[in-house]
């Protein structure tokens, strides 16, 4: 009987992992393209590790070592392994990490789902503040309201953090023309500065 329950739990867990992995795959395909997704999936295995009751860490493990790693992880409480490319919230929403965008660029693909920030906006964002209308240089599509996006430094196009787009991109011009230059455009979810402010964040 115990083995039967264990088998059912294992099947349920595998189904859950597949569903969550598909959420990640859809985000990658939408932001970076099908070819990028296929390249990542051919090189890496996707593993989920619980951060807390409300969030799962999504990690990529090179397939060349994934079998060895899986064996070594049995009966061990693991925080993360490989490259943390994001988190999945309890409501099945994927929040990407800066590592994902950097990896995609390193593999030679163009990145979308991003906002390029002006220099004064970069400094403010790295201190944990939201990105305001006057600090947006341009959008790298696809982007849409309520999407989690990368924030890029306009000087060198490096990824400085992740935020949630809180306006429709087409409304930016209207906000600026109406003088609402301090209206939040991207809500700061995390930035590279948080690694210094809160070492337990990741």
Protein Blocks (a to p, Z undefined) as FASTA:
>chain_A
ZZmmmmmmmmmmmmmmmmmmmmmmmmmmmmnojklmmmmmmmpccddddfblmbccdddd
dfklmmmmmmmmgopacfbgcjafbdcdfkopacddfklmmmmmmnopacehiacddfkl
mmmmmnopacdfklpfbdcddddehiacddddfklopafbdcddfbdfklmmmmmmnopa
mbcfbdcfbdfklmmmmmmlZZ
